[in-house]
Amino acid sequence: MSTEAVFGPKLEQGRVTLVLPPDASLVRVARLTASAVAAQAGLTIDLIETVKIAVSEAMSLFLGSDDTEPVTLHLDFGPGSLTVTALGSRARLDDNEIELAQLVLEAVSDEYEIGPTHVRVVLSAGDVSTSDEP
């Protein structure tokens, strides 16, 4: 069954914004939202799984913060690509935790950036026009 049969017609480009409290129990909401947006954008199942990993890592850098500032997640998509940007107050993590996040993001993304108040991850699949094959 094609993704179009399940999710409707592909979206060409756009932005979906999700605002969540910095609560670990809500990472699942961010992952599900990101995977739905990726599917709507016509990305492959493999890339959708990669999107969920990238979102989990990006969100993990904001969890455990003493701050109650919400985490804003922007999901910008275009033909064959998705950029995930998380904004908020970064948690105070030790170097090992940050290094682990960097290793994961490096493995799953085309590019990433970790800043003091943001994490940006770019994922692309090239031509996704064949993602609806049975």
Secondary structure, DSSP 8 states (H G I E B T S, - for coil): --HHHHH-S---SEEEEEEE-S-GGGHHHHHHHHHHHHHHTT--HHHHHHHHHHHHHHHHTTTT-S----EEEEEEEETTEEEEEEES------HHHHHHHHHHHHHH-SEEEE-SSEEEEEEE-S--TTTT--
